Amino acid sequence: MLTVNNLAKIYGSSCSHCLELTGPAHKSNVCPRCGSVVACANISFQVDKGEIFGLVGESGSGKSTLVRCLYFDEEATGGEARLAPYQDGRVNMLAVSAQQKRFIRNHLMGMVYQYPHLGLKMYFSCGGNIAEKLLDAGFRHVGRMRERAAELLQRTEVPPGRMDDLPATFSGGMQQRVQIAKALANSPPLLLLDEVTTGLDVSVQARVLDLIRSLQQEMQLAVVVVSHDLGVIRLLSGRTAVMKNGQMVEVGLTDQILEDPQQPYTQLLVSSQL
Amino acid sequence: MAYNFAFIDENAKREIRRKILKAVAIPGYQAPFGSRELPIARGWGTGGLQITMSLIGPDDVLKVIDQGCDGSVNAVNLRNLLQKTTGVRTAYETRQATLIQSRHRIPEETLTADQIMVLQVPWPEALRSVEPSEARTREMHAEKDYSRMWVYLYEDIVRWGEVTIGFRYPVMVNGRHIMDPSPIPRWDVPRLHMAENLYLFGAGREKRIYAVPPFTQVAPLEFADHPFKTEDFGGRDCFLCGSTDTYLNEMFDSATGRKIYACSDTAFCDRRRAEGRMAEKHAYSQ
């Protein structure tokens, strides 16, 4: 479904040594020559249809930057990404025009951010937020959009009666569920989840994770989950990559990585779990 | 004192004409232009005035209207300035004019291919209500990223049961650009669609020119289940000419304490009345 090859994102002027002089081996992602920040480098992975792929790592390891590049919030510095439903996966979607990127984003992807204010417009009603995604995908019928929004809110356990309220008046867990409803509005084949449960209390966390898992199985979505919480990764993802200093240090089955970590950093990460 | 013909210098006119050509080439696109200093303040019709000044020739017949009326202060002053600096003929009758400058109204009479309609625009950016940044709105136009405008209309319908925009109703021009049709009432919006004449829009303070060329598709934004509607006057008629098919102004008659309605387009109203009198005379003489 999604194939990523050698993706890189560098903030700053960047020199020819950036990639050699940063990474886990150097314990830094700041290039000593030019001072550029190498947020992601040499990132390659694949996600199949109906598969959940996890990304773990400490803060600043480049997880969020990676999904933000895939969702075109940030422009990747290099590398390529292909999405099977877009031109049969023959075209590198990181290199297409801004208009095409918006098409991919609106028709083929959904994104749930850590902070609801990034994914939702707080001054639009909750139904308006979902409608935005539908309008992007070409809906022009108010009644039908409201039906679809009510259906999605029901699925994500938001009372449909609150459809016309502003998300600002919702609790954190409810805002997150509205975000999920918005992300799923146009039935995208690929869903990106960036630290979706980080700000939520444990009982709400469990329900949101449950919801994601059941929706994913029902719709056979390909999902990329970013989290620093190994519990979330263990619960959701089949395969996992561990990131450090902007690079992937270990990729494999989630069980394997958590039970039998090979790399020193992964060992540290697993053993420091509370 | 000698001024150049039509006040502004020839180089300024050439620049403005170039920008007009660009605007005509990309219907609905806001072409930036170097707005000149004029003897009236920006925000009082300088955009429309500069377009008129750069297009007007000695053979043109000029009509200037403000809110449908040729006699209001703004219209009179702009007309006087143009006439003093060009010496062209002016017209009250819409069909006699070749160049019409207006604010807030398009004449009731259908315009023809040999007429140019110039509209004064205070806020050229239709997306400004949903996006405060100019850099972002330009990007949104470039990428045809109009979902936020649509959500705005959706929210309006959800909250009030209909779209509450009374004037400056956003339109899609040639299926590509969302455009602010200037503060004309919804009543006038359908006149832009597939019109025989050229429409030019000038915003002097905001330094933008845009255009709707003849026979261009102009579609007000609407939903399948909430179609665009023009103003409904509920069968009221003009107290002067009795018209029920024109845009009416509501006025308060302090003598009788009642509301009365009159055509906003005074030239159209006056002609109807004159024609009515002629018909009456004709009927008597037979």
Chai-1 contact restraints between the chains, C-beta under 6 A:
chainA,res_idxA,chainB,res_idxB,connection_type,confidence,min_distance_angstrom,max_distance_angstrom,comment,restraint_id
A,A98,B,E143,contact,1.0,0.0,6.0,A-B,restraint_1
A,Q99,B,E143,contact,1.0,0.0,6.0,A-B,restraint_2
A,F124,B,V151,contact,1.0,0.0,6.0,A-B,restraint_3
A,G128,B,V151,contact,1.0,0.0,6.0,A-B,restraint_4
A,G128,B,Y154,contact,1.0,0.0,6.0,A-B,restraint_5
A,G128,B,E155,contact,1.0,0.0,6.0,A-B,restraint_6
A,A131,B,V151,contact,1.0,0.0,6.0,A-B,restraint_7
A,A131,B,Y154,contact,1.0,0.0,6.0,A-B,restraint_8
A,E132,B,S147,contact,1.0,0.0,6.0,A-B,restraint_9
A,E132,B,V151,contact,1.0,0.0,6.0,A-B,restraint_10
A,L135,B,S147,contact,1.0,0.0,6.0,A-B,restraint_11
A,L135,B,W150,contact,1.0,0.0,6.0,A-B,restraint_12
A,D136,B,S147,contact,1.0,0.0,6.0,A-B,restraint_13
A,R140,B,F223,contact,1.0,0.0,6.0,A-B,restraint_14
A,R140,B,A224,contact,1.0,0.0,6.0,A-B,restraint_15
A,H141,B,F223,contact,1.0,0.0,6.0,A-B,restraint_16
A,H141,B,A224,contact,1.0,0.0,6.0,A-B,restraint_17
A,H141,B,D225,contact,1.0,0.0,6.0,A-B,restraint_18
A,V142,B,I157,contact,1.0,0.0,6.0,A-B,restraint_19
A,V142,B,F223,contact,1.0,0.0,6.0,A-B,restraint_20
A,V142,B,D225,contact,1.0,0.0,6.0,A-B,restraint_21
A,V142,B,H226,contact,1.0,0.0,6.0,A-B,restraint_22
A,G143,B,D225,contact,1.0,0.0,6.0,A-B,restraint_23
A,D164,B,V158,contact,1.0,0.0,6.0,A-B,restraint_24
